[in-house]
Amino acid sequence: MSTAVASPAPVEAGLKPVGWKIPVMLGVVAVATFLFCGILGPDSTAGFEISQDGDFFQLPVVTLPAKATGLILGLIMLAIAAWSVLLRNRGRTVPIWAVAVFAAAFVIAFLTAVVGGARLHEISLAGLLAGSVTLAVPLVFGSLSGVLCERVGVVNIAIEGQLLGGAFTAALVGSVTHNAFAGLLAAAVAGALVSMVLAVFSIRYLVNQIIVGVVLNVLVSGLTGFFFSTLMQSDPEKLNSPAHLPVIEIPVLSSIPLIGPILFKQSIIGYLMYVAVFVVWVGLFKTKWGLRVRAVGEHPQAADTLGINVNATRFWNVTLGGAIAGIGGSYFTLVAVDSFTKEISGGRGFIALAALIFGRWNPIGAFLAALLFGFADNLQSLVTIIGTPVPSQFMAMLPYLVTILAVAGLVGRSRPPAASGVPYVKE
């Protein structure tokens, strides 16, 4: 007599195992938002100015009841979190649009609660967004540098050093020549030189790329700090007073509420940021050069058999990435402030590294991630000014907290180039 053995239920076609990380993260954030921004939220209102003085047309101030807004948006976030649990049990992932709605609800609820509980119950939303883009400029250039390097298989931990070297060189050359554009060009050369050191040691001598990048960061920090103390401070008027790049304002377009100051009222570096994101994206995904670059980063052996010089491609891509990061570093001394100071980059190279990972090694994704971190950075400054009851220490760590949560929560779903960090030796 034969015994029938029950076979395991077949896995539905097209479904992949889905972890609990995203549902748990959404659930925790949703509960915290509903509790602190809703139930425990302030009973006052929060006002948001959409237009600025001088805009082409004026829009009314948007006023929201803080507690009610927190409760409603908290419930929406709880519903999305519950839906993510159901999708996980069915082996399906949360759609991108749902994550975007969740993130938007959280930002609005958090802003409303913070502004409603502050001494001043009104902020300029246009100024917040424009300032966020401004603070994101060096992050975008740094993340583009990382994208170009990792797409060919070289991990660029030295973004911080490239930004810092670009900032120092731009200040020095801009001060000596009294020409901001000369400082901008010198910053690109300085960033390229730092990246060349990374390329030579990691590609030619096969030194661990992470170690080389860390050493370069420490080296550039020490060198710029030494020359700042011994050279620049000896004659600040001549050596540390760089000319500034002017803000180029496009008539009429710059007066459009919200988007006008962001897109049409920037320094030359701000406009270069948009151009660089577009050019790198088109170059990587729409050209023969980009196909070769991605082949080197994914399967260098196969690229070599097709006649592509793997190590030469890596060397020049890393050099180009360093030049782009150097331009980003010049923003600190040619646009943001009027002189160079020690550690002026403030660890933004590491945030740029997180942005490229969060953006899934895609120029547009890295750009959007950098904007997110820039928003968090500007938000902590703004809410401190308006007198929020949230401790200033918490607000100061907000950009870094957002970086950790973003990378820890979502990066597991992305995959770096297969040969990233792996040296290539031709047999």
Secondary structure, DSSP 8 states (H G I E B T S, - for coil): ------------TT-----SHHHHHHHHHHHHIIIIIIITS-SSEEEEE---TT-SS----EEEEHHHHHHHHHHHHHHHHHHHHHHHHTT----HHHHHHHHHHHHHHHHHHHHHTSSS-EEEHHHHHHHHHHHHHHHHHHHHHHHHHHTTT---TTHHHHHHHHHHHHHHHHHHHS-HHHHHHHHHHHHHHHHHHHHIIIIIS---HHHHHHHHHHHHHHHHHHHHHHTGGGSHHHHS------EEE-TTGGGSTTHHHHHHEEEHHHHHHHHHHHHHHHHHHHSHHHHHHHHHHH-HHHHHHTT--HHHHHHHHHHHHHHHHHHHHHHIIIII-SS--TTTTTTHHHHHHHHHHHTTT-HHHHHHHHHHHHHHHHHHHHHHHTT-SS-HHHHHTHHHHHHHHHHHHHGGG----TTTT------
